[in-house]
Amino acid sequence: MNAFIFDMDGVLCANSDFHVEAWVVYARQFGRELNADDVRARLGWNNRDYMRFILDREPTDEEVRHSIDGKEAVYREIYAAHLAHPEGLVALLDAAAREGIPCGVATSAPIENICFTLDGLDIRRYFKVIVDAAQVRQSKPDPAIYLKAAEQLGVPPAKCIVFEDAIAGIQSGNAAGMPVIAITSSYPAEILAPHAPAAIIESFADLAAPCPAAELVTRVCGKPLII
């Protein structure tokens, strides 16, 4: 059996710029003026990691909880009107469902954002497991979250294809021993390539035509996936 495991932010929705904007706005209340590149370089971090960066010290649990309430509320407010399926995503999920390929989500996002995204896009039904940062001790680039997803799916790591947009996520998937398909929704291909994803796509629609990513899917699944 093989499986697909998806990061959420920047993969299941093209929201990276909105998260960047929200962190820039939120950091100002702590007297920290960030620019977009400061945040973009850290895509894939969880809230504790971001607060550690903003405060330049270990945040308290209360500060982390406040960021989940405060910063994420800013994000959901500015992104709500833009929430949409990325090109080709639903076709890929439908194809996986037809072929009996289980799918999971492995995300550092808080539960409020997971509900906002999966329910807002009406795609929760496609995913057998959803692993969030609360279920593991280490965040990406540590492989723990992807290994946990594979364990819950009951599929060996080498048979799980990861879909990622962030550098830390690619590193996490690679460290878990999983082939990673990187999508250029947050970074251009020339930034992603040095981190050794197995393949790079511009959108999920690329998988409907011959390309290295489609060949990878065929190799791991044992047959072409008709999308």
N, C-alpha and C positions, 0 to 999 in steps of 0.2 A: 504493500500500500504506500502511496505517496500523499503529500499534503501541501497546501499553500498556506503560508503565514504572512499576514499583512501588518506592517506598521500602520498607524492610523493617520496622524497629522502629516500632511504633505503627500499621502499615498491614497487613502480612501477619500480624501478631500484636499483640494488645492488651497490650503489655508496658511501656509508658512508665513507669508508677508503680514497676515493679520495677527499672528502670534508675536511676530517681531514688533509690530506697532504697539501691541498691548503691553509687552514687557518694557518698552521705552517709556510709555505713559506711566506704568505702575512704578518704575524705579525712581521717578522724580519725587515721590513722597518721601524717599529716603535720602534725598539730596544727591542722587546718582544720575548723572546725565549720560545716558548710553546713546550710541549711534546704531543704526541698523546692522552694521557689520559686526559690532560687538555681540549682538544677539544671534545673528545668523550663523556665526561660527560655532554656536553652541546648540544648534537645533538637535533635538533628540534627548536633551537633558530633562530631568524631572524638576518639579518645583523646588525641592530642597537644594538641588545643585545650582539652580538659578539664584536662589536667595543667598546661598553661600558666596556666589560671585558678586552679587549686588552689594551685600553687606561687608564683604571681605573678612568674614568670620563665620563660624558655625552658627546657623540660625537656630532659634528655639523652635520647639514643636508648634508653639502658638504662632510664630511668624510664618512658618510653612503653611499652617492651616489658613491663616489670613490671606496668604498669596493665592491659595486655591479658591477662596471665596472672592477676593478682590480682583486680582489680575485676570483670573479666568472669566469672571463676570464681564470685565472690560472686553476681553476677547470675544465672548459669545455675543455681546451687544453689537460690536462692529462687524462681526462676520455673518450674523444671522441672515441678512438679506442676500448674501452671496453663496450660501450653502448649496452645492450642486454636485451631481455625480461627475467624476472625471471621465473623460472620453474613454470608452471601451471597458469601463469597470464592470458594469452590470452584465455585459455580454460575456466577459471572462468568468464572472461568478456563476452565471447561468450554465456556461459550458462545464465548469467544475462540478456543479450540481448534477448535470446530466451524466457525467462520467463517474460519479461517486467519489470525487476527490474532496476530502474534508478540508475545510478552511478554518483558520483561526486568526485572531487579532492579538498582537503583542505590542502594547503601547505604554509609554510613560505617562500618558494623560490621566488626569483624575476622573473619577466615575461620572461626575457631572458632564464633562466634555464627551465622554464615551456615549452617554445617553443622548446628548445634544446631537452628536454626529450620526450614530448608527440608527437612531429612531427618526431623526430629522430627514435622513436620506432613505429611510425604510429599507435598510439592508441587514438588520440584525439577524434575520432569519437564515442568512447564508452562512453564518459562522457557528461552528460547533463549540468552540471555546473562545473566551475572551480573557486574556491575561493582562492585568494592569500592574503598575509599579508597587501597589500595596502587597502583591503576592510574592515579591522577591526582595532580597536585601540589597542587591547591587543593581544600579541602573546601567543602561547602555553607555559605553561600549562593552561592558561585561556581558557575557553570553547568557546569563541566568534566565532572562525573560524569554528568550527563544527556546532554550532547553526546557523550560517549564511548559511552554505551549506545545512543544513536540511530545513531551511526556503525557500531557492531558489529551492530546490527539491520538496517542498510542502509535506514533509513527517514528521510526528511527530518524535522527537528525539529518543524516545524509540524503534522506528521501523527502525532506521538506524544502520547498523553494520559498525563500524570503523575498518579499517585495519591500524595498526601502528607498527613501529619498535622502536620508541624512548620513553624514560621514560616520557618526557614532553608531548609527544603526547598521551600516554596512560592516563596520568592525565587529559589532555584536554578532551578526549573522555568520560572518566568517569564523569568528572564535568558537561559535557553536558547531562548526563543521557543516554548515548548510550553504548550498549555492545561493547567491544573492543576485537578484535582478534589481538594478538601481533605476529609478525613474527620475527624469530631470525636471521635476516640478519645483525643486528648491535650489538646486545647484546645477550648473552646466556640466556636460559630460566631461570636459577637461578637468574639472575639479573632482569629480567622482572617480574617474578612471584610476588615478594613482592609489586608491584604496582597495583596488582589486575586486570589484564586483565581478561575478561570472558573466554578466551581460548588462547592457545599458539600453533603456528605451526612453522615448520621449513621452509616450502615453501607452496605456493598455491596448489601444487599438493597433499598435505595432505588432502585437502577438497574432493578429489575424493574417499576417503575411509572412513569407519566409524571412527570417532574420536570426542572428545568433541567440536571442532570447527565446524565440519559438523553437529553435533547435534544442536548446537546453530543456525546455518543457517536455519536448518529445523524448529526449534521452532519459529524463528522470521518470516520466510517466509511462514510458515503454511504448507509446504510440502518440501520433499527433493529436492535439486538442483542437477540435473544430469550433472556432469562435465566430 
